[in-house]
Structures are given as structure tokens and as C-alpha cells.
């Protein structure tokens, strides 16, 4: 993790996007009303997106207080995360004040750049086996508590790790008024962990549904979306939609629903919702699906 600084930080998993690729490398993308074909490596990434942000004392106190309001069993996880995200800057300061060792400072600089990116890669490694099971329509993992929590953690990270959610938090009125924008990298990891436990504790319904329509499902730079949310007010209901491929989709709902198959009407509605909630880009396995969507 700490030998080479990673600059191209992806907030949508490339392995996931490859399921929209016919050749295993390239997919179609719509950005700024232009459709183009490109390698998945070029999509859904921002330079130094996961680079740690130095927190001031007010921001640290805010996060520490938030953690005290959470269930006792989960607090140590969040305290350790906050320690990781803050202590690295304390070490950097001590080095600068003492011997100013260039090699050590370079190592710290790499760690600041790579740490959260590695956390997201770890979530991807956790999610790989579940994504493979979902593609095979195998849901046996939901009967195992550990597996289910891991799956929900992976899914939660795919929801909260994106540029759209980062911008939404940092530009919200409450965040701007309270100077808490730098807290989001810590918060998104805290929220993902909390949500994984919450979903496990409540009775959720998980469906893998085939797209039997003539319309391929698209995905976007916000690949997991809540169909019950308006993305303005805090959601009170949950229906997570996470397309798995042009012909397969995952739904996680707070109520028992009849999901037999995705027909043409449903596929079009899902694609329009995905386009609506996307931030900069939508992705497809073919040009025509995007052209039909935007005409």
C-alpha cells in the first residue's frame, strides 16, 4: 500500500463495470451529452479523490461526539478509523519538527494518499465473492450472519463512496455553515459500517432479477441507488437498486415485493432513474441504449 502513491482513485469498481463490456475492457459512456467508448480505467475516477484531509480540532470533536452516540459494540471500530485518519498527520508534524527526514516524509505522504483507497479496495475484495454469487443467482450467503454483514458492508460502500455523495455532503447548507466538509471521508466509512449492521438486524428482502426485456440495463457513476429516495430529504424507506449487468439486477428492499422479471417498461423506468441520479456519467454495453434513453 505504501510503496507507490496512487493518484487515479476510482469510486466505481472497475471489475463491476467490466460486466457492461463486450471485450472485457471497454464500455460506452455518456458524459456532457457526448457518447464515447473507452476503457473502464478511464471512468469514474478523480485524481487523489481518497486523499486524507487534515481535520481541525472542532471537526475531530464533532466526529468523536457522533461516535459516542452509536451502539457500544461498534464504537471501537469507528474510534480506530478516526485514529488512523488523524494520527498520520500527527506523525507527519513530529517528523517535520524533529529531523525533517525526507524519506520518512515521503512515506507519510504516500500513506495519506493511499490509505482510504486501500480501504475501498479491501471492500472490493470482500465483495468479490458475493458479486460472483449474485451473478450465479446464489443467495445462500444470506443465511450466514457474518457473510450477510460483509455483503451489506460492500453494498453500502458502493453507495457512499462516490463523487456524487461526496459533493452532496460537502455542498449541503448544514455542512458549509458548520465547516464540516473534511469529515466526509471518515463519515462515509462510519455510515457504511453502521448501515451494514442495521440492514442485518432488520428483515430485508434480497432479490436477483433477470432483465428479460429488449432494453439493456445501464449503470452510472452512482451505481447503487435508493429508489425510495428523492436525494433531497432524508429517506424513510429503502429499496436499493444495484444493476449487476445489462441483463441482471439486485434489489434490497424493506418490504416483500414481487420481482419476477424485468420487462421493457420496468427496464426503461430503471434506466431513467439511474440516469436521473447519476452525477456525470452513465454507462452501457452499447451505444443504442444510451441514444434511445436521451432522445
C-alpha positions in Angstrom: 0.0 0.0 0.0 2.7 2.5 0.9 5.4 2.0 -1.8 3.9 4.0 -4.6 1.5 6.9 -4.5 -1.8 6.1 -6.2 -3.2 9.1 -8.0 -6.1 7.8 -10.1 -8.7 6.9 -7.5 -11.8 5.1 -8.8 -15.1 5.5 -6.9 -16.8 2.8 -9.0 -15.2 -0.6 -9.1 -13.7 -1.4 -12.5 -14.4 -5.1 -12.1 -18.1 -4.2 -11.6 -18.1 -2.0 -14.8 -16.5 -4.8 -16.9 -19.8 -6.6 -16.8 -21.0 -3.9 -19.3 -18.1 -4.6 -21.6 -18.2 -6.9 -24.6 -14.4 -7.2 -24.8 -13.7 -7.1 -21.1 -12.1 -3.7 -21.3 -14.3 -1.0 -22.9 -17.8 0.3 -22.4 -19.9 3.1 -23.7 -20.2 6.3 -21.7 -22.4 9.3 -21.8 -20.9 12.5 -20.4 -21.9 16.1 -21.2 -24.3 14.8 -23.9 -21.5 13.0 -25.7 -21.4 9.3 -26.2 -18.0 7.6 -26.4 -16.4 4.2 -26.0 -13.5 3.9 -23.6 -11.5 1.7 -21.2 -13.1 1.3 -17.8 -9.8 2.5 -16.3 -10.7 6.0 -17.6 -14.1 6.1 -16.0 -15.5 7.1 -12.5 -12.2 8.3 -11.2 -10.8 11.6 -9.7 -7.2 12.4 -9.1 -6.4 11.9 -5.3 -10.2 11.5 -4.6 -9.5 9.4 -1.4 -6.5 11.5 -0.2 -6.9 12.1 3.5 -8.0 15.5 4.7 -6.5 17.0 7.8 -9.1 17.6 10.4 -9.1 20.5 12.8 -10.0 20.1 16.5 -13.6 21.2 16.0 -14.1 18.5 13.3 -12.4 15.8 15.5 -14.6 16.7 18.4 -17.7 16.5 16.2 -16.7 13.0 15.0 -15.8 11.9 18.5 -19.2 13.0 19.8 -21.0 11.3 16.9 -19.2 8.0 17.8 -20.3 8.3 21.4 -24.0 8.3 20.2 -23.6 5.0 18.5 -24.1 1.5 19.9 -21.3 0.5 22.3 -20.3 -2.6 20.4 -19.5 -0.6 17.2 -17.7 2.4 18.8 -14.2 0.7 18.9 -14.3 0.2 15.1 -15.1 3.9 14.5 -12.6 5.1 17.1 -9.8 3.1 15.3 -10.8 4.5 12.0 -10.7 8.1 13.3 -7.4 7.4 14.9 -6.0 6.2 11.6 -7.2 9.2 9.7 -5.8 11.7 12.2 -2.7 10.2 13.8 -0.9 10.1 10.4 -0.9 13.9 10.4 0.4 14.0 14.0 3.3 11.7 12.9 3.9 14.0 9.9 4.1 17.0 12.2 6.5 15.3 14.6 8.9 14.4 11.8 8.8 18.0 10.5 9.6 19.3 13.9 12.4 16.9 14.6 14.8 15.6 11.9 12.7 16.5 8.9 13.6 13.1 7.3 12.8 13.4 3.6 12.4 9.6 3.2 10.0 9.3 6.1 8.0 12.3 5.0 7.7 10.8 1.5 6.4 7.6 3.1 3.8 9.5 5.2 2.8 11.4 2.1 2.1 8.2 0.2 0.1 6.8 3.2 -2.0 10.0 3.3 -2.8 9.4 -0.4 -3.3 5.7 -0.4 -4.9 4.8 3.0 -8.6 5.2 2.2 -8.1 4.0 -1.4 -6.9 0.8 0.2 -9.9 0.6 2.5 -12.1 0.8 -0.6 -10.0 -1.9 -2.3 -10.5 -4.1 0.8 -14.2 -3.6 0.5 -14.0 -4.7 -3.2 -12.0 -7.9 -2.2 -14.8 -8.6 0.4 -17.5 -8.1 -2.2 -15.9 -10.1 -5.0 -17.2 -13.5 -3.8 -20.7 -12.0 -3.2 -20.8 -10.4 -6.6 -19.9 -13.7 -8.2 -22.6 -15.5 -6.2 -25.2 -12.9 -7.3 -24.3 -13.4 -10.9 -24.8 -17.1 -10.4 -28.1 -16.3 -8.6 -26.8 -18.0 -5.4 -28.2 -16.3 -2.3 -27.1 -18.9 0.2 -24.8 -16.4 1.9 -27.8 -14.5 3.4 -28.3 -17.4 5.9 -24.9 -16.7 7.4 -24.7 -13.7 9.8 -21.0 -12.9 9.0 -21.5 -13.3 5.3 -24.6 -11.1 5.3 -22.9 -8.3 7.2 -20.0 -8.4 4.8 -22.3 -8.3 1.8 -24.2 -5.3 3.2 -20.9 -3.6 4.0 -19.7 -4.0 0.4 -23.0 -2.7 -0.9 -23.1 0.2 1.5 -19.6 1.3 0.4 -20.6 1.2 -3.3 -23.4 3.6 -2.4 -21.5 6.0 -0.2 -18.0 6.0 -1.8 -19.0 8.0 -4.9 -18.2 11.6 -6.1 -21.9 12.4 -6.1 -22.3 11.7 -2.4 -19.1 13.5 -1.6 -20.2 16.6 -3.4 -23.7 16.4 -1.9 -22.3 16.3 1.6 -19.7 19.0 1.2 -22.1 21.4 -0.5 -25.0 20.9 1.8 -26.1 24.0 3.7 -25.6 22.5 7.1 -22.1 21.3 6.2 -21.0 24.6 4.8 -22.4 26.5 7.7 -20.6 24.3 10.3 -17.3 23.8 8.4 -17.5 20.0 8.4 -16.7 19.2 4.8 -13.5 17.5 5.7 -15.4 15.0 7.9 -17.0 13.1 4.9 -14.1 10.6 4.3 -14.5 9.4 7.9 -18.3 9.7 7.9 -18.8 7.6 4.7 -16.8 4.7 6.2 -18.7 5.1 9.5 -22.1 5.2 7.8 -21.2 2.2 5.6 -20.3 0.1 8.7 -23.4 1.2 10.6 -25.7 0.5 7.6 -24.3 -3.0 7.2 -25.2 -3.8 10.8 -28.6 -2.0 10.6 -29.6 -3.9 7.4 -28.5 -7.2 9.0 -30.6 -6.5 12.1 -33.8 -5.6 10.2 -35.6 -8.0 7.9 -34.6 -7.1 4.4 -35.6 -8.8 1.2 -32.9 -9.5 -1.3 -33.8 -10.3 -5.0 -31.7 -11.0 -8.0 -33.9 -10.4 -11.0 -33.4 -11.2 -14.7 -33.9 -8.5 -17.3 -36.0 -10.3 -19.9 -36.6 -7.1 -21.9 -35.2 -5.9 -25.2 -33.6 -2.9 -23.3 -30.2 -3.4 -21.7 -29.8 -2.0 -18.1 -27.4 0.8 -17.7 -25.3 1.8 -14.7 -23.6 5.0 -13.7 -21.1 6.8 -11.6 -23.6 6.4 -8.7 -24.2 2.6 -9.3 -26.2 1.8 -6.2 -29.3 4.0 -5.7 -32.3 4.1 -3.4 -35.4 4.0 -5.5 -37.4 5.3 -2.5 -35.2 8.4 -2.0 -35.6 11.8 -3.6 -32.0 12.7 -2.7 -33.1 16.0 -1.1 -34.8 14.8 2.1 -33.5 12.0 4.4 -35.1 8.8 3.1 -37.5 6.9 5.3 -37.9 3.9 3.1 -35.3 1.7 1.4 -35.2 0.0 -2.0 -31.6 -0.3 -3.1 -31.2 -1.0 -6.8 -27.8 -2.2 -8.0 -27.7 -3.4 -11.6 -25.3 -6.3 -11.9 -25.1 -6.4 -15.7 -27.2 -5.4 -18.7 -29.4 -8.5 -18.0 -29.3 -8.8 -14.2 -30.2 -6.6 -11.3 -30.0 -6.7 -7.5 -32.8 -5.2 -5.3 -32.6 -4.9 -1.5 -35.9 -3.9 0.0 -37.5 -3.2 3.3 -40.7 -4.9 2.2 -41.6 -8.1 0.4 -42.1 -7.4 -3.3 -42.9 -9.4 -6.3 -39.9 -9.4 -8.5 -40.4 -12.0 -11.2 -38.6 -10.4 -14.1 -37.8 -7.0 -15.6 -39.9 -6.2 -18.7 -39.5 -3.4 -21.2 -41.4 -0.9 -19.2 -39.6 -1.6 -16.0 -36.1 -1.6 -17.7 -36.9 1.8 -19.2 -38.0 3.2 -15.8 -34.9 1.8 -14.1 -32.6 3.3 -16.7 -34.3 6.7 -16.5 -33.9 6.6 -12.7 -30.3 5.6 -13.0 -29.7 8.5 -15.4 -31.5 10.9 -13.2 -29.5 10.1 -10.1 -26.1 9.8 -11.9 -23.6 12.6 -11.3 -21.5 13.0 -14.5 -21.6 9.7 -16.4 -23.8 6.8 -17.3 -22.5 3.5 -18.8 -23.9 1.0 -21.2 -22.8 -2.1 -23.1 -23.9 -0.5 -26.4 -24.4 3.0 -27.9 -28.1 2.4 -28.9 -29.3 2.0 -25.3 -27.9 5.4 -24.5 -29.2 7.0 -27.7 -32.7 5.7 -27.1 -32.6 7.0 -23.5 -31.6 10.6 -24.3 -33.6 11.1 -27.5 
